[in-house]
Amino acid sequence: MLDFIIRRLIAIIPVLTVVAVFVFLMLRLTPGDPAAVIAGDNATSDQIADIRTKLGLDEPIWTQFVIWISNILQGNFGESFFFKKTVAELIAQRVEPTLALAICTLVIAVTVAVPMGVLAAYRHGSLLDRIVMGFSVLGFSVPVFVIGYCLIYVFAIELGWLPVQGYIRIGVSFWGFLERMILPSITLAVIFVALIARMTRASVLEVLNEDYIRTARAKGLSNRVELMRHALRNAAVPILTVIGLGIAGLIGGAVVTESVYGLPGLGRLTVEAVLSRDFPTIQTVILLFSVVYVVINLLIDISYTLFDPRIRY
Amino acid sequence: MKKVMRRTLGAIAAGAILAAAGPALAQGKVLKFVQNGNLTILDPIWTTAYVTRNHGYLIYDTLFASDENNVVKPQMVDKYEVSPDKTVWTFTLRDGLEWHDGKPVTAEDCIASLQRWGKRDAMGLKLMDFVKEFKAVDAKTFQMVLKEPYGLVLDSLGKPSSNVPFIMPKAVAETDAFKQIDSQIGSGPFVYQKNESKPGERHVYLKNPKYKPRADAASGLAGGKVVKVDRVEIIEMPDTQQQVNALVAGEIDLLEQPPHDLIPILKKDKGVKLVDWNPLGHQFIIRFNHVVKPFDNPKIRMAALLAMRQEDYLKATVGEPEFYKVCSAAFVCGTPNAFDAPNGLLVKPDFEKAKALLKEAGYDGTPVVLMQSTTLPVLTNTAPVTKQLLEQAGFKVDMQSMDWQTLVTRRTKKDPADKGGWNILHTFSVAADILNPISTSYMVAQGDKSWFGWPTDPEMEKIRDAYAKETDPAKAKALAKAVQDRALETAQYGWIGQWYGPGASRANISGWLKAPVPVMWNIEKK
């Protein structure tokens, strides 16, 4: 197991190298000049050129790349072109809302979707099954921002139960934090509920047709034990895989959700950085997302062993 | 049920907030303001971004400022004198001016601030061409010695919009003009709270208890800057629909400029009111690239101008007539330098004349590249209107859509349009930036030193110079008209409509001053 973890951690290095080269080149090849953005609308070409020189953007691309990589290897992720802060500081400020949103979303998604999927499988072909599958199709089809605006209209504008937008840090006010997390988390969770419920239903349905389940039933096990101990546990591996793959979707969804709800997280930082061509920030955030994605999938792989003893690394 | 639920949730929330955030109650009256755009850069000399300019007005003060009628009045300056030959200007500061750290504001601070501003701002650069030297006479008095009389000294020092000649401490103002400053110490009516501010989330300002407002009433950006709240929070909210939702729900107090299509929602809500804080409004611009074909030919540029019809642009972008004005004056209708363009130019198109001019100029039918920005909603519809009008005049138009940041990069290129360059772009200006021939960057005709499009016209520069040197207001006005006439004669660029974007506030907010900049002093929250 330790060998497996070490091998997987070592495998992060080529992944990050490819991501770094790709992101760096994509940004340099995409139209858009941060110096022109910084200089503003009334600037002349000479003023823009001066700013470009100050930022080191007039150096050849390969020189810029070597400087960036060598700085990263020394733990220096650079300074944002705009914020007058190091990128590390910026990310540290923005990580809490995104982390909170991701955790709340996953908790809601798993809590709601797994029972929904299990029940749909158990009542296969029933009205309940059709409702769950109908919701699943809807959850996939409706864009995140539409769900967000609908929830805001009903729960914040019409009913006035929850705030429209904003974020309060958990250390400042727990209730303030919670009431501002409810709508964004539900918004982002809808697509995950749809995804996980569908996968849970399919996996549990497959397991329920296995011989050992029939045997368990014949032994007179209760429905609860049959479903929870035998069916769901054996269906867990594909469900975990979907959750792992869904992390990428979560990052993408967070970008939209954070913009709609005004959450000052990493998703919004990414959008702002892209729109203003803040190269150091975009590069670092994308590298961070890559690391998170790889590490979470490693944890998911490790967790397989908890549910299926046949899996060994 | 709804009320019970609200009360219950409210009580729980209040309890939790009391328990967890007791210190917040000591904040007093808080004004929550949402601007158009995120405040990322805190140096108003380093960038011309309006959000940064607004930040500057909160924490810095200016030597002079323009009032509601655009008349420049002393602000930090107590009195000033001009020598009989109009080359020596002596300024004396008001008593009791202090930096946020308690140190006194000195003449040396003012000189260093003006020198840094004079390296970045168009009007500052022009002023510095005339400045021979600055001299500190004593701690509160300094002199600006000119090489020859200059007619725009007060207009420059009281310039209302970007870049504003804000006064900073000498040590801060000595920062390279092309590097951002580190300090946020000013002498203005608010003190920036760096520890509480989180870019991308909120910026916090507290009332400056040491600030001594002028005795005269507040008017525009001039007069007494009396602060009537304890704290201002600039909330960063990128989504315009959410900005409106937050105002309707009472989560914010002021909204700088809601998009026109959402104004009907605000009009319906009794808890919200629209505020016309910027009565001068904005102006749309069409800019030609003078250094590449075909707009290097003045006849072809004129053919394009002959096809313009302002109302088409205004209907397509703003919609409601109450928020726009057909105005053929380059220096904005409703100001001293407003002059109608001759023969209905820019207002009534003459497609036949345009076609004849194109033929005479030998236009070969090569498509002109028109850049369309798709990420600034107010500009998005200008390019399709231009395409349609130019095609009616006989042009072939290749409209290329892109995000604004790509456009601002591409507009710096002087390559031919088919090799990554461009022929036409649209932008807009806040009216306060374009009130005279010197502050209007589109009027500069010095080739490479001009704004993008790089027109070269020695005659135009001669008239602009004469305007700059003219100290008689009547003669200066005649010269301003001559500049506008010359710009139309050479079809240097086109101004294609004036429009307004009101702000919005909660009904319990009053005292939002009419000015080219949204300012937070004088505002009361009941």
HADDOCK unambig.tbl for C-alpha pairs under 7 A between the chains (distance, minus, plus):
assign (segid A and resid 31 and name CA) (segid B and resid 406 and name CA) 5.30 0.50 0.50
assign (segid A and resid 32 and name CA) (segid B and resid 405 and name CA) 5.49 0.50 0.50
assign (segid A and resid 32 and name CA) (segid B and resid 406 and name CA) 4.43 0.50 0.50
assign (segid A and resid 32 and name CA) (segid B and resid 409 and name CA) 5.21 0.50 0.50
assign (segid A and resid 33 and name CA) (segid B and resid 409 and name CA) 5.31 0.50 0.50
assign (segid A and resid 36 and name CA) (segid B and resid 408 and name CA) 6.20 0.50 0.50
assign (segid A and resid 36 and name CA) (segid B and resid 409 and name CA) 5.88 0.50 0.50
assign (segid A and resid 37 and name CA) (segid B and resid 405 and name CA) 6.51 0.50 0.50
assign (segid A and resid 37 and name CA) (segid B and resid 408 and name CA) 6.99 0.50 0.50
assign (segid A and resid 38 and name CA) (segid B and resid 47 and name CA) 6.09 0.50 0.50
assign (segid A and resid 39 and name CA) (segid B and resid 47 and name CA) 5.37 0.50 0.50
assign (segid A and resid 39 and name CA) (segid B and resid 48 and name CA) 6.77 0.50 0.50
assign (segid A and resid 40 and name CA) (segid B and resid 47 and name CA) 5.90 0.50 0.50
assign (segid A and resid 40 and name CA) (segid B and resid 48 and name CA) 5.14 0.50 0.50
assign (segid A and resid 40 and name CA) (segid B and resid 49 and name CA) 5.88 0.50 0.50
assign (segid A and resid 41 and name CA) (segid B and resid 48 and name CA) 6.95 0.50 0.50
assign (segid A and resid 42 and name CA) (segid B and resid 48 and name CA) 6.88 0.50 0.50
assign (segid A and resid 42 and name CA) (segid B and resid 441 and name CA) 6.81 0.50 0.50
assign (segid A and resid 44 and name CA) (segid B and resid 449 and name CA) 6.54 0.50 0.50
assign (segid A and resid 44 and name CA) (segid B and resid 450 and name CA) 6.67 0.50 0.50
assign (segid A and resid 44 and name CA) (segid B and resid 451 and name CA) 5.49 0.50 0.50
assign (segid A and resid 44 and name CA) (segid B and resid 452 and name CA) 6.95 0.50 0.50
assign (segid A and resid 45 and name CA) (segid B and resid 412 and name CA) 6.23 0.50 0.50
assign (segid A and resid 51 and name CA) (segid B and resid 178 and name CA) 6.52 0.50 0.50
assign (segid A and resid 82 and name CA) (segid B and resid 40 and name CA) 5.89 0.50 0.50
assign (segid A and resid 82 and name CA) (segid B and resid 41 and name CA) 5.73 0.50 0.50
assign (segid A and resid 83 and name CA) (segid B and resid 40 and name CA) 5.19 0.50 0.50
assign (segid A and resid 83 and name CA) (segid B and resid 41 and name CA) 5.90 0.50 0.50
assign (segid A and resid 157 and name CA) (segid B and resid 249 and name CA) 6.23 0.50 0.50
assign (segid A and resid 159 and name CA) (segid B and resid 2 and name CA) 6.60 0.50 0.50
assign (segid A and resid 161 and name CA) (segid B and resid 6 and name CA) 5.88 0.50 0.50
assign (segid A and resid 164 and name CA) (segid B and resid 245 and name CA) 6.66 0.50 0.50
assign (segid A and resid 164 and name CA) (segid B and resid 246 and name CA) 5.77 0.50 0.50
assign (segid A and resid 165 and name CA) (segid B and resid 246 and name CA) 6.88 0.50 0.50
assign (segid A and resid 172 and name CA) (segid B and resid 20 and name CA) 6.20 0.50 0.50
assign (segid A and resid 172 and name CA) (segid B and resid 21 and name CA) 5.95 0.50 0.50
assign (segid A and resid 173 and name CA) (segid B and resid 16 and name CA) 6.99 0.50 0.50
assign (segid A and resid 173 and name CA) (segid B and resid 17 and name CA) 5.84 0.50 0.50
assign (segid A and resid 173 and name CA) (segid B and resid 20 and name CA) 5.07 0.50 0.50
assign (segid A and resid 173 and name CA) (segid B and resid 21 and name CA) 6.03 0.50 0.50
assign (segid A and resid 175 and name CA) (segid B and resid 13 and name CA) 6.16 0.50 0.50
assign (segid A and resid 175 and name CA) (segid B and resid 16 and name CA) 5.85 0.50 0.50
assign (segid A and resid 175 and name CA) (segid B and resid 17 and name CA) 6.94 0.50 0.50
assign (segid A and resid 259 and name CA) (segid B and resid 238 and name CA) 6.40 0.50 0.50
assign (segid A and resid 259 and name CA) (segid B and resid 239 and name CA) 6.41 0.50 0.50
assign (segid A and resid 260 and name CA) (segid B and resid 239 and name CA) 6.00 0.50 0.50
assign (segid A and resid 260 and name CA) (segid B and resid 242 and name CA) 6.76 0.50 0.50
assign (segid A and resid 262 and name CA) (segid B and resid 237 and name CA) 5.30 0.50 0.50
assign (segid A and resid 262 and name CA) (segid B and resid 238 and name CA) 6.85 0.50 0.50
assign (segid A and resid 264 and name CA) (segid B and resid 200 and name CA) 5.67 0.50 0.50
assign (segid A and resid 264 and name CA) (segid B and resid 201 and name CA) 5.27 0.50 0.50
assign (segid A and resid 275 and name CA) (segid B and resid 405 and name CA) 6.84 0.50 0.50
assign (segid A and resid 276 and name CA) (segid B and resid 405 and name CA) 6.80 0.50 0.50
